[in-house]
């Protein structure tokens, strides 16, 4: 399948490279970084990447989901989900010494997140609200 | 004497004990029996004694010593005037007397507590002297596939003599199969494995859920058959000195799959996919990738802010983003070489250089289905093609090429015209109908 975003194709609600808009879950694609995703209730998802730019991003629509060996970095978690060996760390995109994107770890789970943003966090230029549930960023 | 280069250690992250001996050196004269490959100690002592602070003679009124203990480690944990650490049994004198490799006490020792034999549990969990601090060049550490969660910091061994850390399942040497490899699952804690000195070889180890980088190679070293996934930063990182990755996999990491900052790396037969960052990224030095796959990352297949770069028989496919290229590189292009590679289905260009410059050694590449153009600020050689690579099962990660790529790669006819090769374009060569079984693989 084609990548979810390209120079010529992108979701209707694509905003920028950190907020790439909403897509439907497709087992043939495993990397949903920076996307909002609709997943049918009850689905078991293995080995997928849902990492987001900013902590506690509400980006996955679906209940009673089971995530196995997934990257849920910065994803706001739903209480009906079952997580098996998933990364739930919260982090900010920061600039490293070479000016490249790097990650500053904040805490292990969304529940521990206290809304403090590091001074050198890289602006990800989100807008107030995106379709698909991506929440506002500064 | 001290811990010898031929010492072999056994780590069993669940069933071992940090009090156990944990090591066996078959190079010690008279060594016959390895007691380290068992969960429990062969013998435990609480009454170990020495006569003074210089002797290597250890006595025990319990009279539990045996000649089979020669070559095994006596791990001293505590005692009056005892210096906790790992000591090698070098001589059996009697059931109540042995000698060890060096003086174990600062003065006459009494009530020494220690164990001979048994696998240790960790690299870092011993009370006073950790295993990781006592490794010496030439040592080998076997890590059994058991539930494992610790921060391993390897910083002692330096130089060209290596220290190998190798994972296995049920039998030493079976780590070539991924299911047999131990997985260091950090559950959002830090630094699963950090090599802070040169000379370490990591084989058949997996790490996940680090709050930072999965495997950090701060000095020159080698990773073979390692996997790093779902970490909060890069899968593998390199700094200060070059490292080499052979048959390694990095996926679902929040950073790049393979990252290098102050120095570059070499990758052979590696697979980087589904990372939030680039598949491979280098900011200084000359990255060399051979027979590597970079696919479905949310940033560049290879992002390089340095030059030159060297790619041979790589497949760079499906890296996603409106401004994401298969390769995003820096001039001067002419110092780089890109040969026999496939750039397909990437978000923007197959290859993009930040500025125009004379052409690279670009030959026999395939550009297909990229969202932008074939290349920007980069001259594609006339030997390149634009046909569908015909991947066998791209959705499931099988990038074996189809007949469109058959025998189109460089060098074909060798200088002199006496030898002709039939190399396919792309990382994963196709199997001819009726062809034999493949032989290559990790070993």
Interface residues (C-beta under 8 A of the other chain):
Chain A: X1 X2 X3 X4 X5 X6 X7 X8 X9 X10 X14 X17 X20 X28 X29 X30 X31 X33 X34 X47 X48 X49 X51 X69 X70 X71 X73 X85 X86 X87 X88 X89 X91 X96 X97 X98 X100 X101 X102 X103 X105 X108 X109
Chain B: X185 X187 X188 X189 X190 X208 X209 X211 X212 X229 X230 X231 X232 X233 X251 X252 X253 X254 X255 X261 X273 X274 X275 X276 X277 X281 X283 X284 X296 X297 X298 X299 X303 X305 X318 X319 X320 X321 X322 X323 X324 X345 X346 X347 X348 X369 X370 X371 X372 X394 X395 X396
